[in-house]
Amino acid sequence: MTTDKMVTSSTAEGEQKSRPPLWLLGTITLCGTLGIHIFAPALALAVADLRATPAQLQLSISVYVWGLAVGQLVHGPMADRFGRRPVLLGGIFLYTVSGVAAAMAGSSDVLIAARLAQALGGCSGMVIARAIVRDVSMNSQAARDLARLNLAILIGPGIGPLIGGVVATAFGWRAVLLVLALLGVVAFLSVLILLQETNRADTQRRNIVLHYAALARSRAFLGYALGGGCVTTSWYAFIAAAPFLYQHQFGQSARVTGACLGIVVMGAWVGSFLASRLASASPTQRLLVLGHSLCALFASALCIAMMFDLASAIVVTALMFFYTCGVGLAGPAALAQATAIKPDMAGSASGLYGFFQMVVGAAAAASVSLGSNPGRAAAIALLASAALAQGFFLVARRQALPG
């Protein structure tokens, strides 16, 4: 059975379900992602106040990222088993309480533990928002709405450091964590008042552990999920290498580095906006091919520029802008295809997909430490990820086709 046929079979039911406002789904998604970036500018202040080492406080960010990864594996099947709304409320409640605990931390150990709990709660919005879109949308609608959700996700790296720097400078590092807790309160009340249950699948008697076993046996799902992870978060390698590239290799200031990274993130916004506009008129698979092709093309160009000493701040920023345009186009399409394989397990599929994203992102960021030139290492990581994604997508496409 093809992916499109499976989606069609669930369309009639999906059209009967109440469609929650997209701003609400964006808000609950933002809870988890914003916590990564908004706290980074406050690290130095927290180090001084808690009398900790920079390495200890840097761990609070690493732990947060891994909490987002692992937590999605838990919230996804729970949302399939118990419903989207109760699991989401519980996750946001944990996120909010943990944010307050982190703001009151008197030691680095307490802060790290609270940040881990905050991530485990905050990722509920990331995974369940995607599952809700699959619950209520046809395939083209899902790609469009997931593209709009992607815009919310990208708000984190886009404005998070700016907000965190302003708040930390004016009110101290603890105020940054209180801002996250306040966002949690807003999200909790919004879900409580506005969100209706969207999961009508008969999963109440299923063993939720079996969901992941079923997804792991699906080559189509694994192909789209692993390929999507390679496309959407491999650019963390470039983010990790950016300070070396712009400041040490190109001789730019920290302010220019921030501006260049803002342009790169803007590319992902543009790609997601285009995906939201094109999804209704173009097949999801076509958007996926277009976006991945852009990633592969500009990853190749970046490799050439880095290997033959053709790189400059302007050249690298321009190439990465178009690369992330591809990310914005391909990411929602890959997720829509992956969650369409088994629509009755949309929560589990969304959770496993998100886990793969975080793992790929962490591995890509770590790869820039290999070799003596982080810029070249990042370019190679992007090109290798594009090649891997192509292989995974081919496997998925062949398994989804009949015969």
N, C-alpha and C positions, 0 to 999 in steps of 0.2 A: 504494500500500500504506500502510495507516495505521501510526502509530507503535506502537500496541498489537499489531498483527499482526506487525510486525517483531520486537518483543520476544518474543512468543509463540514465534516460530520458533527463537529461540535459548535458550528456557527449558530444554528437555530437556537440552541439553548443559550449561547453566549449573548445573543441579541436581546434575550428576555431579562438579563440581569442588569441591575442598576449600575450605571457607570459613575464611579466616584469622580469628583472634580480632580483634574490633573494637578492643580496646585497643591492639593492635599497629598497626593502620591509623591510629588516633588519634595514637599516638606519632610515627609518621613524618610525619604531617601537621603536627603541632605544631612539629617541627624548623624548618620554614621560616617559619611565621607568628610564632612567639615571638621570632625575631630582630629583627622590626621594632620591637616595643614594649619589650622588656626592656632594650635599650641606651639608650633615651631619657633615663632619669634619670641615667645615667653620663656624659652628654655634657660637662657642665660640668667634671667632674673630668678627663676626657680632654683637654679644651682646655687646662687649666692644665698638665698633665703633659707634653704634647707641644708646648707653646708655639705652639699654632695659634690661628686665629681661630674664633669660633663658626660662621661661615659654612662654613669648611672642614670642620668636623666634622659640621655638619648635612648636608653632602653625602654623608656616609657612610650616612645613613638613606635619602636620596633614591636613591642608587645601589643600595642594597639592594632597595628596592621595584622598581626597573626591572630588576634582576637576577632577581627572582622572576617578573616578567612575561615577559621574553625567554627565560629558562631553560625555562619550561614548553613553549614552542614546540619546543624541542630534545628534551626528555625524552619528550614524548608520542609522537612517531613512532618514536623509538629504542626505546621500550618495546613498540611494536607490532612492530617489526622483529626485535629481539633477545631479547624477553621482558621481563616485569616485574622479575623478581628480579635479574638481572645489572645492569641499568641502575639499579635502586634502590640496590643495594650500592655501585656506583660513585659515585652522587650523594651518598650519605650519607658515604662515605669523603672525598670532596672537601669536604663541609660540615664534617666533624670536623677535618681537617688545616688548613683555612682558619681555623677558629675558634681553633686554637692559634697560627697565624701572626698573626692579628689581636691576640691577647692579648700577643704579644711585639713588636708593632710599635713602632718607634722614631721614626716620623714619621707625619704625617697622610696622606701619599701612600701609604705602605705599608698603613696601616690601611684606607684607602678601597679599595685594590686587594684586600686580603684579605677585606673585607666583600662586595665584588662576587662573588668566588669562592665565598664562603660562601653567598650567596643562590642562585647558579647551581647549587650542589650541593643546598641545602636544599629547593628547589622540586621536586626529583624526588619527594619524599614526597607533596607536595600533589597533583601530577598523577597519579602512579601509584596512590596510594590510591584515588582516584576511579575510575580505570580497573579496578582489582581488584574494586571493588564491582559495577561493570557486568559484569565477567566472570562473577561467581558468583551474580548475583541476578536474579530476575524484576523487572518494572517496579515493582510495589508494594514489594517487598523493597528494591529499589535506592533508592527515595525514602525509605524508613524508615532504611536504613543511612547514606545520605548525610546525613540529618538528624542522626543521631548523630555523624557525622564533623564536621558543622558545629558541634556543641557543642565539639569539640576545637579547631577553628579559632578559636572565640570565646574560648577560654581565653587566647589571646595578648593581645588588648586588655583582657581582664578582669583578669588577675592579673600580666601581664608587667611593667607599670610598678612595681607593688608589690614584686615579687621583685627587679627590677633596682635599685630604690632601697635596699632592705635590704642586698643583697649589696654594692653599690657603697659604701655608707656604712661597712659593717663591714670590707670587705676590699679596696676599691679598684675602679676601673673595669675593670681587666684581669680580675678575678675573674668579672665578668659574662660575658665572652666565654669564659672557661674553663667556666662552667656550661653554655653552649651546646655547647661541644665535648664535655663529659661526656654531655649528652643525645644527641649524635651517636654516641658509643661505645655507649650503651645501645641505641639504635635499630639500629645496625649489627649488634650481636650478636644482637638479637632477630630481625631479618630472616634472618640467616645460619642460625639454629637452627630457627626456627619457620615461616618462610614458604615455601610451595611455589609453583612456577610456576602461574599461572592463565590465561595467554594461550595458547589452543590454536588460535587462528585461523591459517589458512594464509597468512601474510603474509611468509614468509621470502624469497620471490623478488620481492616488490614493491619498486618504487622509493618510498622513504618520502616523497620530495618530492611524489609524486602524491596522497598522502593529503590534504594541505591543499588541493590543487586540487579534489579531489572534494568536500571539505567546503564549500569556498567556492562551489561550484556548487549546493549544496543550500540552497534558501531556507528550508526547514523548520529545518535546523540553525542557520543564521545568525539566524533569527528567535528561536529559543529561547536561543541563546548571547548575542546582543546584548541581548535583553530581560532575560535573567538577569543580565547585567552591570549593566544599568541599575537593576535591583531590589536587587541584593545589595551593591554597593559605592558607590552614590551617596551613602549616608549618611556617607561620609568628609567630605563638605562640612560636615556638622554638627560632626563631630569637629574639623575645622580652625577652625570659627567659635566653638567652645565657650568658649575663654578670653576672647574679646571679650564674648560674650553674658553669661556668668555673672559675670565679674569687673568688667568695665567698665560694661556696661549695667545689670546687676542688682545690682552692688555686693557680690558674694559673695566669700568667701575661696578660695584655691587648694584648701584641704581640701574645702570644699563643692562646688567645681567637680568635683573627683575623685569625690566621692560621687554627684553627679548623673550623671556619665558612667557610673559603675558601674551605676546604675539603668537607664540607656539600654541598655547592653550586656546587662543581665539580661533585657530584653525580647526580644532575639534568642535568648537561651538558652531562654526560655519558648516562643517560636515554634518553635524546632527540636525541643524536647521534644514539643510538641503534634503536629508533623509526624511524628515517629517513632512516636507512638501512633496517629495517624489514618491513616497510609499503608496499613496492611493492609486497612482497611475502606472507604477512600475512594479513588476514581480519582485518579491523579496530576494530571490536568488540573484536577480540582476543587480540589485543594490549591493549585495554582498560581493559579487565579482568586481563591480566598479570600485568599491571602497578598497578591497584588498589589492587590486591592481595599482591604485594610487600609492598605497603603502609600499608595495614591492618596487615600483618605479623610483620613488624618491628615496627609499632606503638604499637602492643601488647608486643613485646619484650622490648621496651623502658619502657612501663608501669611496667612490671615485674621488670626490673632493678631498677627503681626509687622507687617502693613500698617496695622492699626487700633489699634496701641498697646495691645493686650490682653495682651501677653506678660509673663510673670514667670518666675522660676526654677521654680516649682512647675508652672505651666501648660506651659511648654516641655518640662520633663522628662517630664511625664505624656503629652503628645502624642507625643514621640519614643519613649517606652516602647512605646506601641501601634504606632507605625510600625515599630520594629525587630521587634516580634512578627510583623508581616507579612513582614519580610525573612526571619526564621527559618522561616516556613511556605513561602514562595515559592521561596527559593533552592534547596533540595534538589530540589524538584519540577521547576524549570527545568533543572537539571543532569541529572536523570534523563531528561527528555524529549530533551534535546540529545544525550546519549550513546546514546540508543536509536535514533537515526536511522540510524546505520551502526555496528552493534555490532562489526564486525570492525575498526573503526578507533577503538575506545574510548579508547586512549591519546592519539592525535592529537586527537580531539574534546575530551578532557579538557584537554589542553594549550592548545588554541586558546580554549576556554571560559575557562580561568584567565587567559590573556593579556588577553582582553576585560575581565574583571573588574578587573585591575590598571590597565588604561588608563582605564576609566571612573572608578575610584576616584581616580586621579591627577588627571584632568580635573575631577572634582567638587570635590576639595580645592582646586585652583587657582582655581576659579570664585568662591570667597568673597572674593578680592581685587578683584573687579569691583564698582565702586560704593563708596559711603561707609559702608555698613552691612553688615558681614559676616553678621549674623544674617538680614537680609532676603535677601541673596544666597544663603545656604544654603537657606532655605525655597523660594526660586524654583527652585534647582537640583534639590531633591527633587521638586517638582511637575513640572518639565520632564522629569525622568528617568522619573517614573511615566507621563507621557503618551507618551514615546518607547517605554517598555516595552510599553504597551498596543498600540501600532502594530506592534511587532515580533512580539508574541505572536499577534496576529491574522493576520499573514502566515504565521507558522509553522503555526498551526492549519489554515488554508485549504490549505496545501501538503501537510500530513499527511493530510488527509481524501481519500478516494477520489473520482475523477472530477474 
